């Protein structure tokens, strides 16, 4: 049995900056600043992004922690609006729906999510591109832990606790578009598959020695084989 854990932003979909715009609005309301405008969000959890931005803006960790729940609450409200702004357009990446369908049809794969998004943000982004959040049997999110390398073990434990399915660490497969995706499962011996639909190229992702790297997920058979074999 394999546990296939998909990242969302840059892997399943492109939200055309909706998350960044929504978070900046929330930060202005709760902290009065967005911090460095050019800060990279890629591969990070939502709470981690808030902490890094506000540290750079001069706030200490205690104050950031105090304001974080309200910041994320506002972020989720603004995210729904931004995702449906007609001036912008979210897109599902090529091959994603076909790969998910193929994996879901198998009896030797548990379909899951591993993303820095808080859970309700993940749900909203997937809904925007017509992917049902509930088709993923398990997930680990930025709302579960601020530190991304903690998430694979959380997802694996949820397989056991909610599905009564035991998954060996080597049978956990993380699929993502950033170095953080490719390295986060090392502690449990997970395999990683890179997809260059985000900021990083095939060559850049290959330098992290993942199990496989694809330019896109468009070749369903090859991607499924890399996950299950």
N, CA, C and O of each residue as an XYZ file, in Angstrom:
916
protein
N       0.844     -1.196      0.000
C       0.000      0.000      0.000
C       0.879      1.244      0.000
O       1.819      1.347      0.788
N       0.573      2.181     -0.878
C       1.296      3.445     -0.960
C       0.396      4.587     -0.470
O      -0.819      4.569     -0.667
N       1.009      5.556      0.159
C       0.332      6.796      0.531
C       0.885      7.896     -0.353
O       2.032      8.309     -0.184
N       0.081      8.379     -1.298
C       0.503      9.418     -2.237
C       0.022     10.771     -1.734
O      -1.179     11.035     -1.683
N       0.969     11.624     -1.365
C       0.669     12.916     -0.753
C       1.003     14.046     -1.723
O       2.169     14.266     -2.052
N      -0.006     14.746     -2.169
C       0.165     15.809     -3.154
C       0.205     17.183     -2.498
O      -0.635     17.520     -1.663
N       1.198     17.962     -2.895
C       1.195     19.384     -2.606
C       0.096     20.039     -3.456
O      -0.415     19.420     -4.389
N      -0.262     21.273     -3.139
C      -1.323     21.954     -3.893
C      -0.751     23.043     -4.801
O      -0.750     22.886     -6.022
N      -0.264     24.144     -4.223
C       0.195     25.285     -5.026
C       1.441     24.922     -5.821
O       2.444     24.492     -5.252
N       1.375     25.094     -7.122
C       2.506     24.788     -7.976
C       2.569     23.341     -8.395
O       3.359     22.989     -9.270
N       1.751     22.485     -7.789
C       1.735     21.059     -8.093
C       0.388     20.645     -8.696
O       0.336     20.109     -9.803
N      -0.686     20.894     -7.969
C      -2.024     20.619     -8.475
C      -2.558     21.809     -9.261
O      -3.200     21.641    -10.298
N      -2.290     23.002     -8.764
C      -2.920     24.177     -9.356
C      -2.047     25.414     -9.233
O      -1.060     25.444     -8.497
N      -2.446     26.419     -9.973
C      -1.892     27.769     -9.897
C      -3.046     28.700     -9.560
O      -4.045     28.740    -10.278
N      -2.912     29.446     -8.474
C      -4.021     30.300     -8.020
C      -3.887     31.743     -8.474
O      -4.669     32.595     -8.053
N      -2.913     32.031     -9.320
C      -2.706     33.381     -9.854
C      -2.525     34.411     -8.740
O      -3.020     35.535     -8.832
N      -1.811     34.012     -7.689
C      -1.477     34.945     -6.619
C      -2.569     35.203     -5.611
O      -2.441     36.115     -4.793
N      -3.650     34.424     -5.641
C      -4.768     34.669     -4.728
C      -4.339     34.559     -3.270
O      -4.736     35.380     -2.443
N      -3.535     33.555     -2.953
C      -3.104     33.367     -1.572
C      -2.247     34.514     -1.082
O      -2.428     34.990      0.039
N      -1.314     34.964     -1.907
C      -0.452     36.086     -1.525
C      -1.277     37.353     -1.302
O      -1.084     38.055     -0.310
N      -2.188     37.643     -2.218
C      -3.006     38.856     -2.064
C      -3.866     38.784     -0.808
O      -3.992     39.763     -0.073
N      -4.458     37.613     -0.568
C      -5.322     37.458      0.609
C      -4.525     37.588      1.898
O      -4.984     38.222      2.848
N      -3.332     36.992      1.940
C      -2.525     37.077      3.153
C      -2.044     38.501      3.384
O      -2.032     38.966      4.524
N      -1.651     39.197      2.338
C      -1.222     40.588      2.500
C      -2.353     41.443      3.071
O      -2.118     42.297      3.926
N      -3.566     41.214      2.604
C      -4.699     41.975      3.149
C      -4.887     41.671      4.634
O      -5.111     42.577      5.436
N      -4.795     40.400      4.990
C      -4.968     40.011      6.395
C      -3.869     40.590      7.271
O      -4.131     41.032      8.390
N      -2.645     40.590      6.768
C      -1.521     41.137      7.542
C      -1.671     42.638      7.756
O      -1.376     43.142      8.839
N      -2.121     43.346      6.747
C      -2.324     44.790      6.911
C      -3.337     45.074      8.013
O      -3.185     46.031      8.771
N      -4.378     44.235      8.099
C      -5.420     44.451      9.100
C      -4.958     44.095     10.509
O      -5.347     44.751     11.476
N      -4.132     43.065     10.627
C      -3.756     42.606     11.968
C      -2.428     43.166     12.453
O      -2.242     43.363     13.654
N      -1.494     43.428     11.528
C      -0.168     43.919     11.915
C       0.138     45.313     11.376
O       1.066     45.976     11.840
N      -0.646     45.750     10.398
C      -0.392     47.070      9.820
C       0.703     47.090      8.781
O       1.093     48.164      8.325
N       1.217     45.925      8.390
C       2.285     45.838      7.406
C       2.253     44.455      6.777
O       1.760     43.498      7.374
N       2.790     44.362      5.553
C       2.899     43.055      4.908
C       4.314     42.492      5.025
O       4.573     41.375      4.578
N       5.224     43.249      5.618
C       6.614     42.808      5.644
C       7.233     42.939      4.265
O       6.710     43.681      3.433
N       8.329     42.243      3.993
C       9.000     42.346      2.692
C       8.082     41.879      1.559
O       7.585     40.753      1.582
N       7.862     42.740      0.578
C       6.919     42.426     -0.498
C       7.414     41.307     -1.406
O       6.613     40.651     -2.071
N       8.735     41.083     -1.440
C       9.286     40.085     -2.351
C       9.583     38.747     -1.652
O      10.298     37.908     -2.200
N       9.044     38.550     -0.461
C       9.309     37.326      0.297
C       8.764     36.106     -0.440
O       7.640     36.139     -0.940
N       9.549     35.030     -0.513
C       9.121     33.804     -1.181
C       8.199     33.001     -0.283
O       8.513     32.758      0.882
N       7.054     32.587     -0.827
C       6.105     31.749     -0.108
C       6.300     30.272     -0.438
O       5.824     29.412      0.303
N       6.978     29.965     -1.516
C       7.061     28.611     -2.067
C       7.564     27.598     -1.043
O       8.595     27.813     -0.405
N       6.834     26.495     -0.888
C       7.277     25.398     -0.049
C       7.095     25.608      1.440
O       7.518     24.766      2.232
N       6.475     26.710      1.844
C       6.347     27.036      3.269
C       4.909     26.873      3.735
O       3.975     26.914      2.934
N       4.744     26.689      5.041
C       3.402     26.650      5.601
C       2.879     28.064      5.803
O       3.654     29.012      5.934
N       1.554     28.197      5.828
C       0.966     29.525      6.035
C       1.436     30.165      7.348
O       1.827     31.332      7.337
N       1.411     29.446      8.477
C       1.908     30.065      9.715
C       3.387     30.448      9.626
O       3.793     31.480     10.161
N       4.188     29.629      8.958
C       5.612     29.948      8.789
C       5.792     31.231      8.004
O       6.640     32.056      8.343
N       4.999     31.407      6.956
C       5.095     32.626      6.137
C       4.774     33.846      6.975
O       5.487     34.848      6.918
N       3.699     33.769      7.759
C       3.333     34.894      8.623
C       4.471     35.204      9.591
O       4.839     36.364      9.775
N       5.025     34.163     10.207
C       6.082     34.382     11.192
C       7.306     35.031     10.546
O       7.862     35.986     11.088
N       7.724     34.517      9.395
C       8.904     35.073      8.737
C       8.684     36.524      8.326
O       9.552     37.371      8.535
N       7.540     36.805      7.752
C       7.255     38.170      7.319
C       7.232     39.139      8.496
O       7.797     40.230      8.420
N       6.585     38.743      9.572
C       6.432     39.657     10.701
C       7.694     39.762     11.541
O       7.921     40.794     12.172
N       8.519     38.730     11.568
C       9.842     38.878     12.177
C      10.645     39.938     11.433
O      11.284     40.791     12.048
N      10.605     39.877     10.111
C      11.324     40.874      9.307
C      10.768     42.272      9.525
O      11.481     43.263      9.370
N       9.477     42.347      9.889
C       8.857     43.647     10.139
C       9.097     44.140     11.563
O       8.675     45.241     11.917
N       9.782     43.323     12.392
C      10.155     43.772     13.730
C       9.318     43.240     14.868
O       9.519     43.653     16.010
N       8.388     42.339     14.606
C       7.551     41.782     15.674
C       8.246     40.576     16.315
O       8.926     39.810     15.632
N       8.072     40.415     17.615
C       8.662     39.245     18.273
C       7.702     38.057     18.173
O       6.534     38.215     17.817
N       8.213     36.872     18.492
C       7.437     35.653     18.289
C       6.186     35.597     19.153
O       5.163     35.071     18.715
N       6.245     36.122     20.357
C       5.069     36.102     21.216
C       3.932     36.926     20.618
O       2.774     36.507     20.631
N       4.274     38.099     20.096
C       3.251     38.958     19.495
C       2.713     38.338     18.209
O       1.519     38.426     17.922
N       3.589     37.719     17.445
C       3.145     37.051     16.215
C       2.173     35.926     16.563
O       1.129     35.782     15.926
N       2.519     35.131     17.573
C       1.654     34.023     17.980
C       0.295     34.528     18.461
O      -0.731     33.896     18.207
N       0.290     35.652     19.146
C      -0.975     36.200     19.657
C      -1.893     36.627     18.525
O      -3.106     36.434     18.596
N      -1.315     37.208     17.480
C      -2.127     37.735     16.379
C      -2.358     36.724     15.256
O      -3.164     36.973     14.359
N      -1.661     35.589     15.296
C      -1.731     34.628     14.200
C      -3.135     34.074     13.961
O      -3.557     34.029     12.805
N      -3.887     33.649     14.985
C      -5.218     33.099     14.707
C      -6.124     34.072     13.961
O      -6.816     33.677     13.023
N      -6.124     35.342     14.371
C      -6.963     36.328     13.678
C      -6.457     36.575     12.263
O      -7.252     36.775     11.344
N      -5.148     36.564     12.085
C      -4.581     36.756     10.749
C      -5.057     35.651      9.809
O      -5.471     35.928      8.684
N      -4.998     34.412     10.265
C      -5.409     33.296      9.412
C      -6.918     33.297      9.186
O      -7.384     32.908      8.115
N      -7.678     33.726     10.179
C      -9.125     33.843     10.006
C      -9.455     34.846      8.894
O     -10.266     34.569      8.011
N      -8.817     36.004      8.957
C      -9.030     37.015      7.922
C      -8.515     36.541      6.567
O      -9.135     36.793      5.534
N      -7.389     35.860      6.582
C      -6.830     35.333      5.343
C      -7.834     34.436      4.626
O      -8.030     34.572      3.419
N      -8.466     33.530      5.348
C      -9.421     32.619      4.728
C     -10.618     33.366      4.155
O     -11.126     33.007      3.092
N     -11.066     34.400      4.853
C     -12.165     35.212      4.332
C     -11.763     35.893      3.029
O     -12.517     35.880      2.055
N     -10.579     36.486      3.015
C     -10.116     37.202      1.824
C      -9.778     36.242      0.687
O      -9.936     36.585     -0.485
N      -9.312     35.037      1.030
C      -8.924     34.068      0.011
C     -10.108     33.695     -0.869
O      -9.976     33.630     -2.092
N     -11.250     33.454     -0.267
C     -12.439     33.089     -1.050
C     -12.769     34.186     -2.051
O     -13.114     33.903     -3.199
N     -12.663     35.429     -1.619
C     -12.939     36.555     -2.510
C     -11.913     36.609     -3.633
O     -12.275     36.761     -4.800
N     -10.648     36.487     -3.290
C      -9.583     36.573     -4.295
C      -9.662     35.437     -5.305
O      -9.398     35.648     -6.489
N     -10.016     34.250     -4.865
C     -10.097     33.119     -5.785
C     -11.179     33.298     -6.837
O     -11.103     32.705     -7.913
N     -12.186     34.111     -6.538
C     -13.283     34.321     -7.466
C     -13.261     35.715     -8.089
O     -14.256     36.153     -8.667
N     -12.145     36.403     -7.976
C     -11.984     37.704     -8.605
C     -11.874     37.510    -10.111
O     -10.954     36.831    -10.566
N     -12.785     38.088    -10.906
C     -12.738     37.880    -12.362
C     -11.501     38.466    -13.023
O     -11.217     38.152    -14.179
N     -10.761     39.310    -12.316
C      -9.533     39.877    -12.875
C      -8.389     38.870    -12.862
O      -7.355     39.092    -13.492
N      -8.574     37.761    -12.144
C      -7.532     36.742    -12.041
C      -8.132     35.378    -12.356
O      -9.352     35.212    -12.359
N      -7.271     34.410    -12.619
C      -7.775     33.110    -13.052
C      -6.925     31.985    -12.475
O      -5.730     31.900    -12.756
N      -7.534     31.132    -11.677
C      -6.846     29.941    -11.176
C      -6.908     28.846    -12.230
O      -7.866     28.766    -13.000
N      -5.881     28.003    -12.259
C      -5.816     26.953    -13.270
C      -5.369     25.636    -12.660
O      -4.499     25.598    -11.791
N      -5.982     24.554    -13.133
C      -5.542     23.207    -12.800
C      -4.420     22.835    -13.758
O      -4.534     23.067    -14.962
N      -3.341     22.263    -13.244
C      -2.216     21.926    -14.106
C      -2.522     20.690    -14.965
O      -3.349     19.857    -14.594
N      -1.847     20.582    -16.114
C      -2.096     19.455    -17.030
C      -1.852     18.111    -16.358
O      -0.867     17.918    -15.646
N      -2.774     17.193    -16.605
C      -2.610     15.822    -16.139
C      -3.032     15.546    -14.716
O      -3.126     14.385    -14.318
N      -3.289     16.579    -13.941
C      -3.581     16.363    -12.522
C      -4.846     15.538    -12.334
O      -4.842     14.561    -11.586
N      -5.915     15.919    -12.998
C      -7.176     15.201    -12.803
C      -7.039     13.731    -13.210
O      -7.565     12.842    -12.540
N      -6.331     13.488    -14.310
C      -6.161     12.120    -14.784
C      -5.326     11.280    -13.809
O      -5.638     10.114    -13.570
N      -4.270     11.869    -13.251
C      -3.450     11.145    -12.278
C      -4.260     10.847    -11.020
O      -4.208      9.732    -10.500
N      -4.998     11.824    -10.531
C      -5.817     11.588     -9.339
C      -6.858     10.503     -9.599
O      -7.075      9.635     -8.754
N      -7.501     10.549    -10.763
C      -8.494      9.523    -11.102
C      -7.860      8.138    -11.141
O      -8.422      7.175    -10.622
N      -6.685      8.046    -11.760
C      -6.014      6.753    -11.893
C      -5.611      6.190    -10.531
O      -5.756      4.994    -10.280
N      -5.107      7.052     -9.660
C      -4.700      6.594     -8.330
C      -5.909      6.225     -7.480
O      -5.882      5.239     -6.744
N      -6.961      7.016     -7.584
C      -8.152      6.765     -6.780
C      -8.812      5.438     -7.163
O      -9.477      4.813     -6.337
N      -8.630      5.013     -8.402
C      -9.238      3.771     -8.879
C      -8.489      2.530     -8.400
O      -8.996      1.415     -8.523
N      -7.292      2.715     -7.858
C      -6.474      1.585     -7.418
C      -6.803      1.210     -5.976
O      -7.251      2.043     -5.187
N      -6.570     -0.069     -5.648
C      -6.802     -0.506     -4.271
C      -5.509     -0.613     -3.480
O      -5.505     -1.095     -2.347
N      -4.396     -0.155     -4.087
C      -3.112     -0.203     -3.380
C      -2.539      1.192     -3.133
O      -1.351      1.334     -2.845
N      -3.383      2.223     -3.245
C      -2.945      3.605     -3.035
C      -3.962      4.329     -2.171
O      -5.167      4.261     -2.415
N      -3.460      5.025     -1.157
C      -4.276      5.974     -0.397
C      -3.942      7.365     -0.913
O      -2.777      7.763     -0.924
N      -4.950      8.097     -1.337
C      -4.757      9.421     -1.911
C      -4.803     10.464     -0.797
O      -5.744     10.498     -0.004
N      -3.769     11.318     -0.746
C      -3.703     12.306      0.322
C      -3.122     13.629     -0.118
O      -2.649     13.782     -1.245
N      -3.167     14.573      0.788
C      -2.610     15.908      0.583
C      -1.512     16.166      1.604
O      -1.607     15.732      2.753
N      -0.485     16.864      1.188
C       0.528     17.384      2.093
C       0.868     18.783      1.610
O       1.525     18.952      0.583
N       0.420     19.785      2.354
C       0.501     21.153      1.878
C       0.717     22.126      3.022
O       0.279     21.889      4.148
N       1.389     23.211      2.723
C       1.570     24.264      3.707
C       0.324     25.090      3.939
O       0.260     25.858      4.899
N      -0.671     24.945      3.072
C      -1.944     25.630      3.278
C      -2.602     25.155      4.571
O      -2.514     23.977      4.917
N      -3.254     26.058      5.278
C      -4.161     25.603      6.327
C      -5.282     24.826      5.648
O      -5.553     25.041      4.467
N      -5.934     23.932      6.372
C      -6.858     22.985      5.744
C      -7.972     23.668      4.969
O      -8.284     23.259      3.850
N      -8.581     24.708      5.546
C      -9.691     25.356      4.856
C      -9.228     26.153      3.645
O      -9.991     26.343      2.697
N      -7.980     26.622      3.669
C      -7.420     27.259      2.482
C      -7.209     26.250      1.381
O      -7.467     26.540      0.213
N      -6.737     25.052      1.742
C      -6.584     23.979      0.764
C      -7.926     23.636      0.134
O      -8.018     23.469     -1.082
N      -8.960     23.529      0.951
C     -10.296     23.210      0.447
C     -10.768     24.268     -0.551
O     -11.301     23.932     -1.609
N     -10.574     25.538     -0.215
C     -11.038     26.624     -1.082
C     -10.301     26.640     -2.414
O     -10.913     26.843     -3.463
N      -9.000     26.428     -2.377
C      -8.222     26.447     -3.624
C      -8.599     25.275     -4.520
O      -8.758     25.451     -5.727
N      -8.743     24.095     -3.957
C      -9.125     22.940     -4.760
C     -10.518     23.119     -5.364
O     -10.742     22.784     -6.527
N     -11.440     23.642     -4.579
C     -12.793     23.857     -5.088
C     -12.796     24.804     -6.282
O     -13.586     24.644     -7.213
N     -11.911     25.783     -6.245
C     -11.863     26.779     -7.333
C     -11.536     26.140     -8.671
O     -11.965     26.641     -9.710
N     -10.779     25.037     -8.670
C     -10.419     24.377     -9.931
C     -11.171     23.053    -10.118
O     -10.793     22.232    -10.954
N     -12.224     22.856     -9.342
C     -13.098     21.710     -9.553
C     -12.589     20.398     -9.000
O     -12.976     19.336     -9.487
N     -11.730     20.443     -7.993
C     -11.241     19.227     -7.350
C     -11.879     19.121     -5.972
O     -11.801     20.051     -5.170
N     -12.505     17.991     -5.704
C     -13.192     17.774     -4.430
C     -12.175     17.474     -3.328
O     -11.449     16.482     -3.402
N     -12.126     18.313     -2.330
C     -11.230     18.128     -1.192
C     -11.431     16.758     -0.545
O     -10.472     16.134     -0.090
N     -12.666     16.298     -0.508
C     -12.990     15.074      0.224
C     -12.591     13.800     -0.518
O     -12.724     12.706      0.031
N     -12.106     13.921     -1.752
C     -11.626     12.716     -2.426
C     -10.267     12.268     -1.857
O      -9.837     11.135     -2.077
N      -9.608     13.161     -1.133
C      -8.341     12.831     -0.481
C      -8.644     12.226      0.890
O      -9.240     12.872      1.752
N      -8.225     10.987      1.071
C      -8.595     10.257      2.286
C      -7.918     10.785      3.534
O      -8.488     10.727      4.623
N      -6.709     11.299      3.386
C      -5.978     11.866      4.517
C      -5.272     13.132      4.050
O      -5.144     13.389      2.853
N      -4.824     13.907      5.014
C      -4.067     15.101      4.678
C      -3.295     15.602      5.874
O      -3.610     15.289      7.022
N      -2.280     16.383      5.580
C      -1.520     17.092      6.613
C      -1.304     18.497      6.097
O      -0.922     18.691      4.943
N      -1.551     19.488      6.959
C      -1.685     20.869      6.515
C      -0.880     21.822      7.397
O      -0.415     21.458      8.476
N      -0.732     23.037      6.912
C      -0.076     24.071      7.705
C      -0.795     24.343      9.001
O      -0.187     24.843      9.948
N      -2.064     24.031      9.071
C      -2.824     24.179     10.316
C      -2.530     23.053     11.300
O      -2.916     23.141     12.465
N      -1.858     22.005     10.857
C      -1.456     20.920     11.752
C      -0.103     21.181     12.396
O       0.114     20.839     13.559
N       0.804     21.787     11.643
C       2.134     22.081     12.161
C       2.776     23.146     11.298
O       2.639     23.131     10.075
N       3.473     24.067     11.931
C       4.139     25.144     11.206
C       5.365     24.648     10.439
O       5.757     25.250      9.439
N       5.965     23.561     10.900
C       7.199     23.047     10.314
C       6.856     21.958      9.304
O       6.329     20.910      9.679
N       7.147     22.191      8.042
C       6.724     21.265      6.989
C       7.257     19.839      7.163
O       6.501     18.901      6.912
N       8.517     19.615      7.579
C       8.989     18.242      7.745
C       8.231     17.423      8.788
O       8.397     16.205      8.848
N       7.409     18.064      9.603
C       6.571     17.315     10.540
C       5.332     16.728      9.869
O       4.698     15.829     10.421
N       4.982     17.226      8.685
C       3.703     16.868      8.079
C       3.625     15.436      7.542
O       2.577     14.809      7.692
N       4.687     14.877      6.919
C       4.558     13.498      6.441
C       4.208     12.504      7.541
O       3.383     11.615      7.329
N       4.817     12.639      8.699
C       4.504     11.727      9.799
C       3.063     11.895     10.269
O       2.417     10.923     10.660
N       2.560     13.128     10.232
C       1.158     13.369     10.616
C       0.221     12.674      9.638
O      -0.739     12.023     10.051
N       0.495     12.810      8.341
C      -0.346     12.153      7.335
C      -0.295     10.637      7.480
O      -1.317      9.958      7.380
N       0.892     10.120      7.714
C       1.049      8.665      7.888
C       0.276      8.178      9.102
O      -0.373      7.133      9.045
N       0.338      8.924     10.203
C      -0.388      8.546     11.407
C      -1.894      8.589     11.171
O      -2.627      7.762     11.712
N      -2.362      9.540     10.373
C      -3.797      9.628     10.099
C      -4.282      8.445      9.268
O      -5.435      8.033      9.388
N      -3.415      7.900      8.433
C      -3.768      6.673      7.713
C      -4.092      5.562      8.701
O      -5.054      4.812      8.528
N      -3.276      5.475      9.730
C      -3.472      4.427     10.719
C      -4.694      4.700     11.591
O      -5.491      3.799     11.853
N      -4.839      5.944     12.039
C      -5.898      6.240     13.008
C      -7.280      6.353     12.377
O      -8.274      5.976     12.999
N      -7.358      6.873     11.135
C      -8.676      7.086     10.531
C      -9.059      6.003      9.534
O     -10.245      5.748      9.325
N      -8.059      5.357      8.910
C      -8.351      4.336      7.899
C      -7.936      2.940      8.336
O      -8.234      1.960      7.653
N      -7.246      2.842      9.478
C      -6.713      1.561      9.954
C      -5.798      0.923      8.924
O      -5.792     -0.296      8.749
N      -5.020      1.764      8.242
C      -4.080      1.300      7.223
C      -2.668      1.628      7.687
O      -2.341      2.788      7.936
N      -1.844      0.613      7.800
C      -0.446      0.793      8.182
C       0.382      1.086      6.928
O       0.320      0.337      5.953
N       1.144      2.159      6.955
C       1.983      2.550      5.820
C       3.425      2.638      6.296
O       3.726      3.380      7.231
N       4.315      1.888      5.661
C       5.740      2.013      5.964
C       6.247      3.351      5.447
O       5.724      3.888      4.470
N       7.268      3.884      6.107
C       7.803      5.173      5.692
C       8.221      5.197      4.240
O       7.994      6.189      3.548
N       8.832      4.112      3.762
C       9.297      4.043      2.381
C       8.151      3.968      1.384
O       8.366      4.137      0.184
N       6.931      3.715      1.864
C       5.763      3.649      0.994
C       4.966      4.947      0.999
O       3.894      5.025      0.399
N       5.486      5.952      1.668
C       4.927      7.296      1.582
C       5.614      8.009      0.419
O       6.842      8.031      0.338
N       4.824      8.587     -0.475
C       5.365      9.279     -1.644
C       4.836     10.711     -1.637
O       3.627     10.939     -1.686
N       5.761     11.676     -1.574
C       5.399     13.095     -1.571
C       5.608     13.642     -2.975
O       6.698     13.524     -3.535
N       4.571     14.236     -3.543
C       4.641     14.787     -4.891
C       4.529     16.296     -4.792
O       3.523     16.816     -4.310
N       5.566     17.010     -5.252
C       5.541     18.458     -5.111
C       6.493     19.166     -6.050
O       7.249     18.535     -6.790
N       6.443     20.488     -6.009
C       7.170     21.318     -6.975
C       8.315     22.106     -6.372
O       8.941     22.896     -7.078
N       8.614     21.921     -5.090
C       9.681     22.693     -4.459
C      10.666     21.773     -3.738
O      10.334     20.630     -3.426
N      11.874     22.269     -3.474
C      12.809     21.486     -2.662
C      12.228     21.092     -1.311
O      12.519     20.007     -0.807
N      11.413     21.958     -0.718
C      10.809     21.632      0.577
C       9.912     20.408      0.472
O       9.859     19.604      1.403
N       9.209     20.251     -0.640
C       8.396     19.054     -0.847
C       9.280     17.818     -0.948
O       8.959     16.767     -0.393
N      10.385     17.950     -1.651
C      11.232     16.795     -1.936
C      12.032     16.333     -0.730
O      12.468     15.182     -0.686
N      12.233     17.201      0.243
C      13.065     16.858      1.396
C      12.279     16.651      2.684
O      12.827     16.148      3.664
N      11.008     17.030      2.699
C      10.284     17.042      3.984
C      10.041     15.648      4.546
O       9.860     15.500      5.755
N      10.031     14.624      3.696
C       9.745     13.286      4.191
C      10.953     12.469      4.558
O      10.825     11.279      4.849
N      12.132     13.076      4.553
C      13.373     12.314      4.799
C      13.367     11.614      6.151
O      13.885     10.503      6.265
N      12.800     12.232      7.168
C      12.843     11.667      8.520
C      12.114     10.336      8.622
O      12.452      9.514      9.474
N      11.122     10.110      7.770
C      10.401      8.831      7.824
C      10.777      7.930      6.650
O      10.190      6.862      6.477
N      11.748      8.350      5.846
C      12.189      7.535      4.720
C      11.269      7.579      3.527
O      11.280      6.669      2.698
N      10.468      8.633      3.427
C       9.534      8.757      2.309
C      10.269      8.999      0.997
O      11.370      9.549      0.981
N       9.653      8.585     -0.096
C      10.154      8.917     -1.419
C       9.539     10.229     -1.880
O       8.485     10.637     -1.392
N      10.206     10.887     -2.824
C       9.715     12.163     -3.326
C       9.695     12.156     -4.845
O      10.570     11.579     -5.489
N       8.689     12.801     -5.402
C       8.578     12.976     -6.848
C       8.395     14.466     -7.118
O       7.486     15.101     -6.585
N       9.264     15.004     -7.945
C       9.196     16.419     -8.270
C       8.429     16.668     -9.553
O       8.436     15.841    -10.465
N       7.766     17.813     -9.617
C       7.092     18.243    -10.841
C       7.392     19.718    -11.043
O       7.188     20.533    -10.143
N       7.879     20.054    -12.231
C       8.407     21.396    -12.487
C       7.341     22.349    -13.018
O       7.574     23.070    -13.987
N       6.168     22.349    -12.380
C       5.107     23.266    -12.762
C       5.072     24.507    -11.874
O       4.214     25.374    -12.040
N       6.008     24.583    -10.935
C       6.115     25.754    -10.080
C       7.306     26.608    -10.466
O       7.609     26.777    -11.647
N       7.971     27.142     -9.467
C       9.089     28.048     -9.685
C      10.378     27.322    -10.097
O      11.253     27.925    -10.717
N      10.495     26.055     -9.762
C      11.758     25.335     -9.944
C      11.731     24.476    -11.202
O      10.709     23.885    -11.548
N      12.882     24.419    -11.882
C      13.010     23.659    -13.125
C      13.245     22.178    -12.828
O      13.491     21.791    -11.686
N      13.166     21.355    -13.884
C      13.469     19.935    -13.749
C      14.886     19.746    -13.217
O      15.109     18.934    -12.319
N      15.844     20.493    -13.766
C      17.234     20.358    -13.320
C      17.400     20.751    -11.855
O      18.115     20.083    -11.108
N      16.744     21.828    -11.447
C      16.862     22.267    -10.056
C      16.270     21.227     -9.107
O      16.855     20.934     -8.064
N      15.133     20.680     -9.458
C      14.518     19.664     -8.610
C      15.338     18.376     -8.611
O      15.430     17.693     -7.590
N      15.927     18.050     -9.745
C      16.730     16.829     -9.844
C      17.942     16.859     -8.924
O      18.426     15.814     -8.490
N      18.427     18.048     -8.630
C      19.617     18.164     -7.778
C      19.355     17.686     -6.353
O      20.299     17.476     -5.591
N      18.085     17.512     -5.981
C      17.739     17.011     -4.646
C      17.555     15.495     -4.628
O      17.111     14.930     -3.628
N      17.896     14.848     -5.729
C      17.879     13.386     -5.851
C      16.532     12.763     -5.478
O      16.494     11.834     -4.671
N      15.433     13.250     -6.041
C      14.148     12.609     -5.793
C      14.043     11.288     -6.531
O      14.891     10.972     -7.366
N      13.021     10.524     -6.235
C      12.774      9.247     -6.906
C      12.532      9.468     -8.404
O      12.964      8.661     -9.227
N      11.841     10.559     -8.757
C      11.571     10.891    -10.154
C      11.255     12.376    -10.235
O      10.867     12.995     -9.245
N      11.426     12.939    -11.427
C      11.055     14.333    -11.694
C      10.355     14.388    -13.042
O      10.793     13.753    -14.002
N       9.270     15.146    -13.113
C       8.524     15.327    -14.352
C       8.369     16.812    -14.648
O       8.283     17.637    -13.739
N       8.336     17.132    -15.919
C       8.081     18.520    -16.310
C       6.650     18.908    -15.948
O       6.400     20.016    -15.475
N       5.715     17.987    -16.175
C       4.314     18.147    -15.770
C       3.822     16.761    -15.365
O       4.561     15.781    -15.450
N       2.582     16.691    -14.928
C       1.975     15.397    -14.592
C       1.148     14.848    -15.751
O       0.279     14.001    -15.549
N       1.414     15.326    -16.957
C       0.560     15.007    -18.105
C       0.641     13.559    -18.549
O      -0.326     13.036    -19.103
N       1.773     12.894    -18.320
C       1.891     11.484    -18.715
C       1.414     10.614    -17.549
O       2.191     10.252    -16.666
N       0.138     10.292    -17.567
C      -0.480      9.597    -16.444
C       0.222      8.287    -16.119
O       0.520      8.012    -14.956
N       0.484      7.489    -17.123
C       1.071      6.175    -16.887
C       2.435      6.270    -16.221
O       2.727      5.516    -15.293
N       3.267      7.188    -16.686
C       4.604      7.332    -16.099
C       4.528      7.824    -14.658
O       5.249      7.333    -13.789
N       3.655      8.793    -14.408
C       3.544      9.342    -13.055
C       3.018      8.289    -12.090
O       3.551      8.134    -10.991
N       1.970      7.559    -12.491
C       1.424      6.521    -11.621
C       2.461      5.434    -11.359
O       2.591      4.949    -10.235
N       3.192      5.057    -12.395
C       4.237      4.035    -12.215
C       5.297      4.499    -11.230
O       5.759      3.709    -10.406
N       5.686      5.752    -11.299
C       6.698      6.272    -10.371
C       6.198      6.248     -8.932
O       6.986      6.077     -8.002
N       4.909      6.415     -8.749
C       4.337      6.408     -7.402
C       4.226      4.998     -6.850
O       4.543      4.769     -5.682
N       3.789      4.060     -7.652
C       3.439      2.743     -7.118
C       4.539      1.709     -7.262
O       4.487      0.677     -6.592
N       5.537      1.941     -8.112
C       6.553      0.918     -8.349
C       7.812      1.196     -7.550
O       8.774      0.432     -7.629
